């Protein structure tokens, strides 16, 4: 039986911010070639312009080439289904930084 190609390969996502790093979006992305294997994929976004500043994946492709399908899949998800959640975390991070600066000032 052929695997359904429209099935979402992402099994878990997390969106949060880390001070000094930015907005972190991580996911477990299923392998296209090995059934039952998932890869931990992580993207860090600049909190001001939401551009990718760092991306990592534990797959062999990323290890050898520095890029992979899993990263591209997560980038697409960020621009579509996770866009609202990323914006919410961005607002939380900027508010936290603003309050911290006010408390220190």
C-alpha positions in Angstrom: 0.0 0.0 0.0 1.5 3.4 -1.0 2.0 6.0 1.6 -0.3 9.1 1.3 2.0 11.9 0.1 -0.4 14.6 1.4 0.0 13.4 5.0 1.6 16.0 7.2 5.2 14.9 8.0 5.4 17.1 11.1 4.4 15.3 14.3 5.2 17.9 16.9 5.9 21.6 17.0 7.0 24.1 19.6 7.2 27.9 19.3 8.8 30.0 22.0 11.4 32.7 22.5 14.8 32.5 24.1 16.4 35.8 25.2 19.7 36.4 23.4 18.7 34.0 20.6 15.3 34.9 19.2 12.1 33.0 18.3 12.7 29.3 18.3 10.5 27.0 16.2 11.2 23.3 16.6 9.5 20.2 15.2 9.8 16.5 14.7 9.7 15.9 11.0 9.2 12.4 9.7 11.8 11.0 7.3 10.7 10.6 3.7 13.0 7.6 3.2 12.9 5.7 6.5 9.5 4.7 7.9 9.1 5.5 11.6 12.1 7.8 11.8 11.7 11.4 12.8 14.3 14.2 12.7 14.5 17.0 15.3 14.5 20.2 13.3 15.0 23.7 14.8 14.8 27.2 13.3 15.7 30.4 15.0 14.0 33.6 13.8 15.1 37.2 14.3 12.4 38.7 16.4 12.2 42.0 14.5 12.0 40.8 10.9 11.2 37.1 11.4 14.0 36.0 9.1 15.8 32.8 9.7 19.1 33.4 11.5 19.9 29.8 12.3 18.6 26.3 11.3 19.6 22.8 12.4 18.4 19.3 11.8 19.7 16.0 13.1 19.4 14.2 9.7 22.4 13.1 7.6 21.6 15.5 4.8 21.9 18.5 7.1 25.0 17.1 8.7 26.8 16.7 5.3 25.3 19.5 3.2 24.0 22.0 5.7 20.5 21.9 4.2 17.7 19.4 4.0 14.1 18.8 3.2 13.1 18.9 6.9 14.3 22.5 7.3 12.4 23.5 4.2 9.3 21.8 5.3 9.4 23.6 8.7 10.0 26.9 7.0 6.9 26.4 4.9 4.9 25.5 8.0 6.1 28.7 9.7 4.9 30.8 6.8 1.5 29.1 6.8 0.0 27.3 9.7 2.4 28.6 12.4 2.4 32.2 11.2 -0.1 33.4 13.8 1.6 31.6 16.7 5.0 33.0 15.7 3.5 36.5 15.6 2.1 36.0 19.1 5.4 34.8 20.5 7.1 37.8 18.8 4.7 40.1 20.6 5.3 38.4 23.9 9.1 38.6 23.5 9.1 42.3 22.6 6.7 43.1 25.5 9.0 41.1 27.9 12.1 43.0 26.7 10.3 46.3 27.0 9.2 45.6 30.5 12.7 44.4 31.4 14.3 47.6 30.1 11.7 49.7 32.0 12.5 47.8 35.2 16.2 48.3 34.8 15.9 52.0 33.7 
